[in-house]
Amino acid sequence: MTLEDLPAELRLQILLSFSDVADLQAVVHASPVFHRQYLLDRQNVFGRVLETTMAGTFVEAYAVHTSTRLAKLDGELSEEAIEQFLDKYRVLRSDPGAALRQCALDDLLGMAAYYRDVIQPLVEYYSALFLSKLDSTGSSPRARILSRTERVRFLRAFYRFQLYTNLFCSSGTLYALTQHFHDMYILTTLFDIYKPWEAEEIACVSIWVKARYQQAFEAIRWHVYRESPGHDHWEWRDAPPGVYPREGVAGVSPLSIAIADHQTDQLRLKGVHEKNPMLGGLKLFRQILETINFDELVQLMQETILWRRGYSLGQCLSSDAQIYRRFAAAESSEHDRAEIEKERMVFTGDEADAPPLAWVLLWREAYGNWFGEVVPPSLHDWGYIFWDELRLVETGAKDAVLRDRWPEDDDPRERPPRLLENLNIVS
């Protein structure tokens, strides 16, 4: 007797028991019997296995999927559209099963394709990269496999970074950002949804993306500038600050404009790194990450990078933006109050919703609602926020956190009170 000879009810249970969509599809394609069984309840089976595959991040995947459609349909997203979307997102986060119930089969197939083509490869690439930095002793292959909690942290970080991109970096929204949105708005509408260590996960992704784009721009900028048909006919250095030739003038591409301007103004090129590539989100980023051939990289970036202005995630994650948010907010957030009240934060084990050990050590077991720029860059270099206790201990990375964290007399939590004192606002 084979598995195909089992009663239909048991064959259905076998299909539902798969923990990865790829394994489900392999069996369905290999067995005509299981294929017929699958087609009888395709949406239910595929949806439940996909939910298991995403290891607790299905809501994040659904939010990315629906916000992608929203950005395409509406172009420029208004404050009202963004806030309505985030209200629905909060509801889904409180009832994770609701997202699956709302999905049509086409939604599930689209989410699975994005996971397979974009999210999973990025998680595999960066987790392997950072594990190689952590593991200088050559441990067993099994030690290089992510735990479930580590995988959840990586998955949700990439999905949430893409959600930010969909809501605040769509091509139609970029100009609106400079007029209507600012760092405080993004911090209070989106980032306040997450716990501080979860926001730090997103910050890590932002830093990695920015660094890779910087490498790509540095690799091709002189080539693009020299090859631009109009570069001899436009006096870049004589142009006043903030003035750029429009697209099509003298045959100059937006990328050529941005790269040529790098010669005289680093800050404006910084805008290209952090803002414009986000129009393509992680899908474009994965293409650039995997493009090794120089000519192909030049072509890809010329075809996809747009010269636009807007707010960058780097700005939102700066210490200045986070200090300003505290001063300008009408009332303290839940996370701010926990910090002000010096709420104790202890490591209770590696659970997806609990602070990881590295975060607890960084903040000396007291609540801190800061992330991004305030964290020592040396910690971002190996993705400190993603690892379980066992891995930190076995690789010696726990000691690195203790060594590289800021001294007690330079704690970011003391910066707002000190600033108030310096301004003579507090006696």
C-alpha positions as CSV (number, residue, x, y, z in Angstrom):
1,M,0.0,0.0,0.0
2,T,1.3,3.4,-1.0
3,L,0.4,6.9,0.2
4,E,-1.6,7.3,-2.9
5,D,-3.8,4.4,-1.9
6,L,-4.8,6.1,1.4
7,P,-8.4,7.4,1.8
8,A,-9.0,11.0,0.5
9,E,-9.3,12.4,4.1
10,L,-5.8,11.1,4.9
11,R,-4.3,12.3,1.6
12,L,-5.7,15.8,2.4
13,Q,-4.1,15.7,5.9
14,I,-0.8,14.8,4.2
15,L,-1.0,17.8,1.9
16,L,-1.9,20.1,4.9
17,S,1.0,18.8,6.9
18,F,3.7,20.3,4.6
19,S,5.7,23.1,6.2
20,D,6.9,24.6,3.0
21,V,5.1,25.5,-0.2
22,A,8.0,24.2,-2.3
23,D,7.6,20.7,-0.9
24,L,3.8,20.8,-1.4
25,Q,4.2,21.8,-5.1
26,A,6.9,19.1,-5.6
27,V,4.5,16.3,-4.4
28,V,1.5,17.7,-6.3
29,H,3.5,17.9,-9.5
30,A,5.0,14.4,-9.0
31,S,1.8,12.5,-8.2
32,P,-1.4,12.6,-10.3
33,V,-3.4,11.3,-7.3
34,F,-2.2,14.0,-5.0
35,H,-2.6,16.6,-7.7
36,R,-6.3,15.7,-8.1
37,Q,-6.7,15.7,-4.3
38,Y,-5.0,19.2,-4.2
39,L,-7.3,20.6,-6.9
40,L,-10.4,19.6,-4.9
41,D,-9.5,22.1,-2.1
42,R,-6.7,24.1,-3.7
43,Q,-7.2,27.5,-2.0
44,N,-7.5,26.1,1.5
45,V,-4.5,23.7,1.1
46,F,-2.2,26.3,-0.6
47,G,-3.2,29.0,1.9
48,R,-2.6,27.0,5.0
49,V,0.7,25.6,3.8
50,L,1.8,29.1,2.7
51,E,0.9,30.4,6.1
52,T,3.1,27.8,7.7
53,T,5.9,28.5,5.3
54,M,5.9,32.1,6.3
55,A,6.5,31.2,10.0
56,G,4.3,33.8,11.6
57,T,4.8,36.6,9.1
58,F,1.7,35.9,6.9
59,V,0.1,39.2,8.0
60,E,3.3,41.1,7.0
61,A,3.3,39.4,3.6
62,Y,-0.4,40.2,3.1
63,A,0.2,43.8,4.1
64,V,3.0,44.1,1.5
65,H,0.8,42.5,-1.1
66,T,-2.2,44.7,-0.6
67,S,-0.2,47.9,-0.2
68,T,1.6,47.1,-3.5
69,R,-1.8,47.1,-5.2
70,L,-2.9,50.2,-3.4
71,A,0.2,52.1,-4.5
72,K,-0.3,51.0,-8.1
73,L,-4.0,52.0,-8.2
74,D,-3.8,55.3,-6.4
75,G,-0.3,56.5,-7.4
76,E,0.2,59.3,-4.9
77,L,-1.0,58.1,-1.5
78,S,-2.7,60.7,0.7
79,E,-2.4,60.8,4.5
80,E,-6.0,59.5,4.7
81,A,-5.2,56.5,2.4
82,I,-2.1,55.6,4.4
83,E,-3.8,55.9,7.8
84,Q,-6.8,53.9,6.6
85,F,-4.5,51.2,5.4
86,L,-2.5,51.2,8.7
87,D,-5.8,51.0,10.7
88,K,-6.6,47.8,8.8
89,Y,-3.1,46.5,9.3
90,R,-3.4,47.0,13.1
91,V,-6.6,45.0,13.1
92,L,-5.0,42.2,11.1
93,R,-2.1,42.1,13.5
94,S,-4.5,41.5,16.4
95,D,-6.3,38.7,14.5
96,P,-3.6,37.0,12.3
97,G,-6.1,34.4,11.0
98,A,-8.2,37.2,9.4
99,A,-5.6,37.8,6.7
100,L,-5.8,34.3,5.4
101,R,-9.6,34.4,5.4
102,Q,-9.5,37.6,3.3
103,C,-7.2,36.1,0.6
104,A,-8.4,35.0,-2.8
105,L,-6.4,32.3,-4.6
106,D,-4.7,35.0,-6.8
107,D,-3.6,36.8,-3.6
108,L,-2.0,33.7,-2.3
109,L,-0.2,32.9,-5.5
110,G,1.1,36.5,-5.7
111,M,2.3,36.4,-2.1
112,A,4.0,33.0,-2.7
113,A,5.8,34.3,-5.8
114,Y,7.1,37.4,-4.0
115,Y,8.3,35.2,-1.1
116,R,10.0,32.8,-3.5
117,D,11.6,35.4,-5.8
118,V,12.4,38.2,-3.4
119,I,12.1,37.7,0.3
120,Q,13.5,34.2,0.7
121,P,16.6,34.8,-1.4
122,L,17.4,38.0,0.6
123,V,16.9,36.2,3.9
124,E,19.2,33.4,2.7
125,Y,21.8,35.8,1.4
126,Y,22.1,38.1,4.4
127,S,21.7,35.3,7.0
128,A,24.5,33.4,5.4
129,L,26.7,36.5,5.1
130,F,26.3,37.4,8.8
131,L,26.7,33.8,9.9
132,S,30.0,33.7,8.1
133,K,31.1,36.7,10.0
134,L,30.0,35.2,13.3
135,D,31.5,31.8,12.6
136,S,35.2,32.1,12.2
137,T,35.8,28.7,13.7
138,G,34.2,26.6,11.0
139,S,31.3,25.0,12.9
140,S,29.0,22.3,11.6
141,P,26.6,23.0,8.7
142,R,23.7,22.5,11.1
143,A,25.0,25.5,13.2
144,R,24.5,27.6,10.1
145,I,20.8,26.9,9.9
146,L,18.5,29.6,11.2
147,S,16.3,28.8,14.2
148,R,12.6,29.4,13.8
149,T,12.9,32.6,15.8
150,E,15.8,33.9,13.8
151,R,14.0,33.2,10.6
152,V,10.9,35.1,11.8
153,R,13.1,38.1,12.7
154,F,14.7,38.2,9.2
155,L,11.4,37.6,7.3
156,R,9.4,40.3,9.1
157,A,12.3,42.8,8.8
158,F,12.3,42.5,5.0
159,Y,8.6,42.5,4.7
160,R,8.2,45.6,6.9
161,F,10.9,47.4,5.0
162,Q,9.0,46.7,1.8
163,L,5.8,47.9,3.5
164,Y,7.5,51.2,4.3
165,T,8.6,51.5,0.7
166,N,5.1,50.8,-0.7
167,L,3.5,53.4,1.6
168,F,6.0,56.2,1.5
169,C,8.2,55.8,-1.6
170,S,5.8,55.1,-4.4
171,S,6.6,57.2,-7.5
172,G,3.5,59.4,-7.1
173,T,4.0,59.9,-3.4
174,L,7.6,61.2,-3.4
175,Y,6.7,64.8,-4.1
176,A,3.9,64.7,-1.6
177,L,6.4,63.5,1.0
178,T,8.4,66.7,0.8
179,Q,5.2,68.8,1.2
180,H,3.0,66.8,3.5
181,F,5.0,64.1,5.3
182,H,8.0,64.2,7.5
183,D,10.0,62.1,9.7
184,M,7.7,62.5,12.7
185,Y,4.7,61.4,10.7
186,I,6.4,58.2,9.5
187,L,7.7,57.4,12.9
188,T,4.3,57.9,14.6
189,T,2.1,56.3,12.0
190,L,4.2,53.2,11.0
191,F,7.1,52.7,13.3
192,D,5.1,53.2,16.5
193,I,3.2,50.1,15.6
194,Y,6.3,48.0,16.2
195,K,8.3,47.3,19.4
196,P,11.6,49.1,19.4
197,W,13.7,45.9,18.7
198,E,11.4,45.2,15.7
199,A,11.9,48.7,14.4
200,E,15.7,48.1,14.8
201,E,15.3,45.0,12.6
202,I,13.9,47.3,9.8
203,A,16.7,49.7,10.5
204,C,19.3,47.0,9.8
205,V,17.7,46.2,6.5
206,S,17.7,49.9,5.5
207,I,21.4,50.1,6.4
208,W,22.2,47.0,4.3
209,V,20.2,48.3,1.3
210,K,21.9,51.7,1.5
211,A,25.3,50.2,1.7
212,R,24.8,48.0,-1.4
213,Y,23.4,50.8,-3.4
214,Q,26.4,52.9,-2.5
215,Q,28.7,50.2,-3.8
216,A,26.7,50.0,-7.0
217,F,26.8,53.8,-7.5
218,E,30.5,54.0,-6.8
219,A,31.2,51.2,-9.3
220,I,29.4,52.8,-12.2
221,R,29.3,56.5,-11.6
222,W,32.3,57.5,-13.7
223,H,31.3,55.2,-16.5
224,V,27.7,56.7,-16.7
225,Y,29.0,60.2,-16.4
226,R,31.6,59.8,-19.2
227,E,29.1,58.0,-21.5
228,S,26.3,60.5,-21.1
229,P,25.7,62.1,-24.5
230,G,25.0,65.5,-22.9
231,H,27.7,65.7,-20.3
232,D,29.9,68.0,-22.4
233,H,27.0,70.3,-23.0
234,W,25.9,70.9,-19.5
235,E,28.0,72.9,-17.0
236,W,27.3,70.8,-13.9
237,R,29.7,72.7,-11.7
238,D,28.1,76.1,-12.7
239,A,24.6,75.1,-11.8
240,P,23.3,76.7,-8.6
241,P,22.5,74.3,-5.7
242,G,19.3,72.4,-6.2
243,V,19.1,73.1,-9.9
244,Y,19.2,70.1,-12.3
245,P,18.5,69.7,-16.0
246,R,15.2,68.1,-16.7
247,E,15.0,64.6,-18.0
248,G,15.7,64.6,-21.7
249,V,17.7,67.8,-21.8
250,A,20.7,67.2,-24.0
251,G,20.0,63.5,-23.8
252,V,21.0,63.2,-20.2
253,S,19.4,60.5,-18.1
254,P,18.2,61.1,-14.5
255,L,20.9,58.6,-13.3
256,S,23.6,60.6,-15.2
257,I,22.3,63.8,-13.5
258,A,22.5,62.3,-10.1
259,I,25.9,60.7,-10.6
260,A,27.5,63.7,-12.2
261,D,26.3,65.8,-9.3
262,H,28.2,63.5,-7.0
263,Q,31.3,65.5,-7.9
264,T,30.1,68.6,-6.2
265,D,27.5,67.6,-3.7
266,Q,27.6,64.4,-1.7
267,L,24.3,65.1,0.1
268,R,22.3,65.1,-3.1
269,L,23.7,61.8,-4.1
270,K,22.9,60.5,-0.7
271,G,19.3,61.2,-1.6
272,V,19.6,59.0,-4.6
273,H,21.0,56.1,-2.6
274,E,18.3,56.3,0.1
275,K,15.3,57.5,-1.8
276,N,15.2,56.8,-5.5
277,P,16.1,53.1,-5.5
278,M,13.3,52.5,-3.0
279,L,10.9,53.0,-5.9
280,G,11.8,49.6,-7.0
281,G,11.8,48.2,-3.5
282,L,13.3,44.9,-2.6
283,K,12.6,43.4,-6.0
284,L,15.0,45.8,-7.7
285,F,17.4,45.6,-4.8
286,R,17.7,41.8,-5.2
287,Q,18.4,42.3,-8.9
288,I,21.2,44.7,-8.2
289,L,22.5,42.5,-5.4
290,E,22.8,39.6,-7.8
291,T,24.1,41.5,-10.9
292,I,27.8,40.8,-11.1
293,N,28.5,41.8,-14.7
294,F,29.5,45.5,-14.9
295,D,27.7,46.3,-18.2
296,E,24.5,44.6,-17.0
297,L,24.7,46.6,-13.7
298,V,25.0,49.9,-15.7
299,Q,22.1,49.0,-17.9
300,L,19.9,47.9,-15.0
301,M,20.5,51.0,-13.0
302,Q,20.0,53.3,-16.0
303,E,16.7,51.6,-16.8
304,T,15.3,51.7,-13.2
305,I,16.7,54.5,-11.2
306,L,14.7,57.7,-11.2
307,W,15.7,61.2,-10.1
308,R,13.1,62.2,-7.5
309,R,13.0,63.8,-4.1
310,G,11.4,62.5,-1.0
311,Y,11.9,61.4,2.6
312,S,14.3,58.5,3.2
313,L,14.2,55.8,5.9
314,G,17.6,57.0,6.9
315,Q,16.2,60.3,7.9
316,C,13.5,58.7,10.0
317,L,16.0,56.6,11.8
318,S,18.3,59.4,12.7
319,S,18.8,60.4,16.3
320,D,17.6,64.0,15.5
321,A,14.3,62.7,14.1
322,Q,13.7,60.6,17.1
323,I,14.5,63.4,19.5
324,Y,12.2,65.8,17.6
325,R,9.4,63.2,17.7
326,R,9.6,63.1,21.4
327,F,9.4,66.9,21.7
328,A,6.7,67.4,19.1
329,A,4.3,64.6,20.0
330,A,1.1,65.7,21.7
331,E,1.5,62.8,24.1
332,S,4.1,60.1,24.8
333,S,3.7,56.8,23.0
334,E,3.4,53.5,24.9
335,H,7.0,52.8,24.1
336,D,8.1,56.2,25.3
337,R,6.3,55.8,28.6
338,A,8.0,52.5,29.2
339,E,11.3,54.2,28.7
340,I,10.5,57.3,30.8
341,E,9.3,55.0,33.7
342,K,12.5,53.0,33.3
343,E,10.5,49.8,32.9
344,R,12.7,46.8,33.4
345,M,13.4,44.7,30.3
346,V,14.8,41.2,30.9
347,F,15.6,38.4,28.5
348,T,12.9,35.8,28.9
349,G,13.9,33.5,26.1
350,D,14.0,33.5,22.3
351,E,10.4,34.1,21.3
352,A,9.3,36.1,18.3
353,D,7.5,38.8,20.3
354,A,10.1,39.1,23.1
355,P,13.3,41.2,23.0
356,P,16.4,39.3,21.8
357,L,19.3,38.9,24.2
358,A,21.5,41.4,22.2
359,W,18.8,44.1,22.6
360,V,18.5,43.5,26.3
361,L,22.3,43.7,26.8
362,L,22.5,46.8,24.6
363,W,20.0,48.6,26.9
364,R,21.3,47.2,30.1
365,E,18.0,45.5,30.9
366,A,16.0,48.8,30.9
367,Y,13.4,49.8,28.2
368,G,14.7,51.9,25.4
369,N,12.7,53.2,22.5
370,W,15.5,54.1,20.1
371,F,16.8,52.4,17.0
372,G,18.8,53.0,13.9
373,E,21.5,55.7,14.0
374,V,22.0,55.6,17.7
375,V,23.1,51.9,17.6
376,P,26.9,51.4,17.2
377,P,27.5,50.6,13.5
378,S,29.8,47.7,14.4
379,L,26.7,45.9,15.7
380,H,24.8,46.4,12.5
381,D,27.7,44.9,10.6
382,W,26.8,41.4,11.7
383,G,23.0,41.7,12.2
384,Y,23.2,41.6,16.0
385,I,19.4,42.0,16.5
386,F,18.5,38.8,14.7
387,W,20.3,36.1,16.7
388,D,19.2,33.8,19.4
389,E,21.0,33.5,22.8
390,L,22.6,30.2,22.0
391,R,24.3,31.6,18.8
392,L,25.5,34.7,20.6
393,V,27.1,32.7,23.4
394,E,28.6,30.0,21.2
395,T,30.2,32.5,18.7
396,G,31.3,35.0,21.3
397,A,29.1,37.6,19.9
398,K,27.5,38.3,23.3
399,D,30.9,39.7,24.4
400,A,30.9,41.9,21.3
401,V,27.6,43.5,22.2
402,L,28.9,44.2,25.7
403,R,32.1,45.7,24.3
404,D,30.6,47.8,21.6
405,R,27.6,49.3,23.4
406,W,27.7,52.9,24.4
407,P,29.2,53.8,27.8
408,E,26.7,54.5,30.5
409,D,27.4,58.2,30.5
410,D,26.4,58.4,26.8
411,D,23.1,56.6,26.9
412,P,20.7,57.8,24.2
413,R,17.9,57.8,26.7
414,E,19.5,60.7,28.5
415,R,19.8,62.9,25.4
416,P,16.3,64.5,25.4
417,P,16.6,65.5,29.1
418,R,20.1,66.9,28.5
419,L,18.9,68.9,25.5
420,L,16.0,70.3,27.5
421,E,18.5,71.4,30.2
422,N,20.7,73.0,27.6
423,L,17.8,74.9,26.3
424,N,16.9,76.0,29.8
425,I,13.5,74.5,29.4
426,V,14.0,72.3,32.5
427,S,15.3,74.0,35.6
